Amino acid sequence: MLQHYKKINPQMTQIFIYEIGESCDSFSLINLRSYVLKQSVAIKTETEFVLMTDVHRLSIKIMEMEEFEKPFRENEQGWLGSDCAFSLPLTDERVLWLFGDTFVAASESKDSLNREQSKIINSSIAIQKKRIITSKGALRFFWNMQKDQPQSFFQNHKLAGFLWPLSAALVNGKIYVFAVRIVQTDIQSAFGFKQIGNEILCIENPDDTPAAWRIRVSYLPFAETGVSFGAYARLYPPYLYLYGYRKETDDWQGPLNLIIARVTMDGSTDVADYKSWEYLNGENMTWSKDAKRLRPVVRHSRSELSVTYLEALKRYVFVANHWKAPHPILIRLSETPFGPFSEPRTIYCCPETEWDPDYFCYAAKAHPQMVTAKNELVISYMVNSKTLHKCVRDMRIYYPRFIKAVIDGYE
């Protein structure tokens, strides 16, 4: 419950300090935000609070990082916004960014740099060539072109539908991109999609320019059982951990349960060889080569998330949006990369949902290469609209948005 609250320097910034007991929930934070918005027109840039988890009492400071958004918004290539925004460091100064449905300008004319004259493609990428993303010219965006028309970067026309990229891993000099195969079921609905497959795209020559990449496609056999992998992938030696989800219903907005697999890393590892994976039984926390023994470790997860190690806490931190509206950003803690995880605790309520009743937030995940201290998480999330025309007209949304969470723990 809310125990105390105060505003500091409302003319310049607002800092909220409050303590939350065991019943911490998103509604407390939402009501607090609504109260403050009604009391002052000052722009909230920082939030501080104390948060109780199952294991730790955490001191958390949240900062909204608009400077991280500018390289995406202010590019001159005609890339006009997208979602997903997974990142994969390739070297100390080279990062791959993966995007889903993307608005691309119809031409290079400045008059066409709006979404009303753009084309939507199903995937694009960016290569960050500087360690600091805020450096001028740090991002260069890529997609395919055919007959002077923008086309999706990731394509596989052997099957129906199209591909949405998810997370990726760099293993033995190759990039493995997880993707889901999608068919559109209702062109008028923001959620009129159905997943029909799960693929791994192996980029065999990632040091070359993306236009010259050779991509080998492998198919995962789990889609018919509602299982998909690619929600996140991260190396914690000696394993590469592969996070996924199991759908409870066919509804695109329905709840998902977190599942985990892992593969031992050595010089001959082929991530696409799912028969070499171990699968976690989340009910008894045991591993098996038998995929039929796979069981969820967390209920009500998301299709995009992250599990990163926070040195300051000596814990792994799960980051995702809550599965129910208004989809605040939450964390869970664990002593291992695979759980068991603590109960979810909300750390941030996305303010954009207050702009319009059709707006929603999703795709929250951490980007470890962007931190500058051992107690930080840099988290991106997306804002979209349930109606396409609002997404087309409102250039504030459908770009990656970033927050920084500074987290310190004490017993």
N, C-alpha and C positions, 0 to 999 in steps of 0.2 A: 504494500500500500504506500501511497505518497506520504512521506514523513515531513519533508521540508522543501521549500522552493524559494529561490530569490533571483532577482534580476540584477545584473551588474552592468553599469555604464550603458543604459538603453539607447543613448544617442549614437553610440558607435557600433556596439555589437551586443548580443544577448548571450549570456552564459547561464544555462539552467543547471542547478545543482539539486539533486533529489535522491533519496534512497528508496529502494524497492525491496520489499520482503519476498518471501517464498512464492507469493502469488503473482509475481511480475508478469504482466501481459501487455499486449500491444495497445489495449484500450486506455490504460493509464497514460501512456506516452502520447497517444493521439489526443486525449482530452487535455493534457497539459499543453501540447502544441496549440490546440484550438484556443485555449484560454489566453495564451500569450499573444497570438495573432490578433485577438479581439482587443487586447489592452494596449498594443503598441504597433506602430508601422515600421519599426526598426527591422532590418533584415537579419535573420538568424544566421550566424556563420559558425558558431561553436556551441557545443553542448557538453556539459560535464555531468556525470552521475556515478553513483555507487550501485553496483549490481551484485546481487546474491546469486550464486550458482550452487549446484549440488556439492561442489568441491571447494570452490574459492569464493572469496569476496573480492570483487574486481572494481578498481577505479578506472573509469573509461572516459576519455575525452574524444569527442567527435568533431571533425572539422570538414567543412565542405570545400572541395579542392577544384575550383573553377579553372585554375591554370592548367590542370591536366586535361580539361575538355577542349581547350582552344585549338590544339593541333588537329583535332578531328573536325571541328566546326570551321576552321579558317583555312582549310586546304584549298589549293587552286587547281585541282584536277577534276573537279566536277563530282566528287564523292559527296553526296548530300544527306548521308545518314544511314544507319543500319542498326541491327541489334546483335545479340550474342556477345561479341567482344571478348573472346578467349585470347590469352597471350601466351607465347612460348619463347623464352630466351634461347637463342641459337648460339650466341657468343656473348661476351661481356658488353658488346656494343651493337648487337643485332638481335632484334626481337620480331617474331612473327605474330601478327594479329589476325584473327579469324572472325568473319562476320557472316550473318545470315542474310535475310532479305535486305536489299540495298537499293537506295535511290541514287541513280546516276544521271547527271545532266545530259540533255539531248545534244548539246554542242558545247564548245569551249567559250562561247560568247558569254560575257558577264550578264547579259539580259536573260540567259537561260539557266542561271544558277538558282533556280527555285524548283520545288518538287512538282509544281503544276505542269511543268514542261519536261519532266524527267521520265525515265524508264525504270521499272523495278526489275531487278535481277535477284536470283535466289542465293547468291554468295559472292563475296569479295574478300580480298585480303589486303593487309598493309605490311610493309617491311619498315621497321624502325631502325635507322642506321646510326643513331646516336644513343648513348647510354641514358641521357636525360631526355625524356619525351618532350619537355617544354622547349628544347633547343629548336631554333628556326630550321624548318625543312627536315625535321626528324622523321616524319612519316611520308612514305610513298605508297599510294594505293594501286591495286591491280585488279583487273577483271579481263575477261576475254572480249574480243571484238569479232563480229562476223558481218560482212557487208555494211560496214560503218555503223553497226548497231551493237550496243553493249550486251554482253552475254555473261552468264554466271561463270565464276572462276572454276568451280568444281562441277564437272559434268560427267555423267555416265548414262548414255542413252540406251543401254542394253535393256533396261527395265523401265516400267512406267513411272511417272512422277519425276521428282527432282530431289536434289540433295541440300540439306542444311548441315553445315559443319558444326561440330561441337568442340571438344578439347583436343589437344595433340600432345605428343611426346617425342623427344629427340633421343633415339637409341641407335648406337653403333653407326653414327653418321647418317641416319635416315630419319625423316619425319613421318610419324604415323598420325594421321588425322582421322579422328572418329567422326562419322556422319550418320544422319538418319535420312531414310528415303521417305518422302512425303508426297501424298496426293491431295489435291484441293477438292473439298466436298461442297463448299458453299462460298462462292466468290464475294458475296455481300457481307460475310461474317469475318471478324478478326480471328475467330477460332474455328473457321471452317476448313480444318485440315485433319488428315488421318495419317498416322505413321504406318508404313507397310514394310520397312526394312531397316537394317543397321549395317553399315559398311565401314571398312577401314581403308583409307587411301594412303598408300605408302609412297612418299616422295623420295626417290632414290638418289637425287642429285641436288640437295637443298642449297649448296653453295653457288649454284648457277642462278641466273636471273629467273624469276618465276615464270616468265614466258617460255622458258626452255625446260621446265621441270618435267621429268618422266614420272608418271603416277601409275602405280600398280594397285588394282582394286581387289580387295578380299571381302567376302560376305560372312557376316555372323549369322548363326542359325537360330537365334533365340526369339526373333520378333513374334513368332506365332504364339509364344507363351507370355507375351507382354513384357519381355526382358530386353533392355537395351543398355549398351555401355557407351561411355563417352561424356558423361556428366562432368567428369574431371579425370585427369591422369597426372600422376606425380611420382617421381623417383624418390624413394626412401630406402637406400641400400640395405640388404641386397636385392630388394624387390622394386618393381614398378607397380604401383597400385592403380587399379582401374575402377573408377566409381561409376555406377550406373543406376538404373531405376527399373522397378517393376510396376506396371500400371495396374490399378485396381479396377478401372472401368475403361471403356472405349472413348469416353468423353475427353477431349483434348485438355479441358480444364480440371479434370478429375485428379484425385490424390495419387501420388507416386510414393513408392517405398524404396529406400536406399539399399542397394546391393553393392558388393565389392568383390573384385577378383584381383589376383596378383600374378606376376610372372617373374621368375628368377632372372636376374640380369647377368649375362656373360657375353663374351665376344660373338657368340652365334645366335643370340636371342632374336627371334622374329616375333614381334608383338602380335602380328596378325594370325599367328598359329594358336587359335583359342584352345586347342587340345593340350597345349603345354601350360595353360593357366591353372591356378588353384582358385577354388571358389569358396567363399566364406558362408558358413552356416551361422547366421546371426542369432539363432536361438540358443546355441550352445558354444558359440565362438570357436568353432573348429574349422580347419581347412581341408578341402578334398579336391581331387582331380575330377571328380564326378560332378558335372554341372547340375545334375538333378538334385543334388543336396544343397544347392544354393538357397539361402533364406535371407530375407531382409534383416538389416541390423538397426534401421531407423524407419519408423512409419512417418508418412507425410513429409517426404523430401521433395526435391525439385529436379528438373531435367538439366539444370545448370547450377553449379555450386563450386566450392573449393574446400580442400582440407590441407592447411598449411601449418608448419611448426612455428610456434612463437617462443623464441628463446627466453624472453622475460618471464613467461609463465611455466616454461618446461612442459608445455602441453601442445597438442595438436588442436587447431581451431577449425571447426566446420562453419562455413559461411553460406547462407542462402536466403532467399526471400521466404516468408511464411506462405504456406500454400493457400491460405484464405485471405480474401480482401480485408483490408487494403494492402496486404502483402508487405509488411514491414520487414526490415533486414534483421536476421537473427543469427546468433552464434550457439554452438555447442562445443564442449571441451572433451578431450580424451587423452589418455596417457599413451595411446598407440595411434597409428594412422587409420586403424580399422575399428576402433571403438573398444568397449562400449562407450557411447557418447552420453554426455549429460543431457538433461532436459533443455529444450530451447529457451533462450532468453533474448528478448528484443533489444537491439542497440540503436536502431534508427528507424524513424517513420518518414518515408519519402514524402516531401511536401507537395510534389507535383500532383498527387491525387486530389489535392484541394483546388487545383486550377479548373478542373472540369470533371463532372461525374463520370464521363466515359474514359478518363485516363487511369491507367494502372501501371504498376512497377513490377519488374521481374529481372531475372538473369543476374542476381547479385553474386559476386565472386571476388576473391582476393587475388592480387597480382604481386607476388613476393619480390620481384625484381625492382619494384618501384619504391620500396621502403628505404628509409635512411637511418633507422634505429631498430634495436632488437625488440622493442615493445610496440611496434607499429604494424597495422594492417592497412593497406591501400585497397579499397573495395570499389569496384565499378557496379553500376546497375543501369537498367534501361527503363525508359518511359515510353509508353505507346498509348494508342487510343483504340477503343472498341469500334470506332467508325473511321474508315479509311480517309475520308475527306478532311477530317480534323488533323490527322497525321500529315497529310499533304500540305495543309495550309499553315500549321503551327510549327515553325522552324525551331522553336525552343525544345521540342521533344524529338525522340528517335535518334539521339546521339548518346554515346557513353557518358554517363555522369559519374563523378568520383567523390568519395569521402575518405578521410583518413581517420582511423581509430587508434588512439594511443591507449594501450591497456597495461595497467600494472595490477598485480595481484598480491593479496596478503591473506593470511589465514584469519 
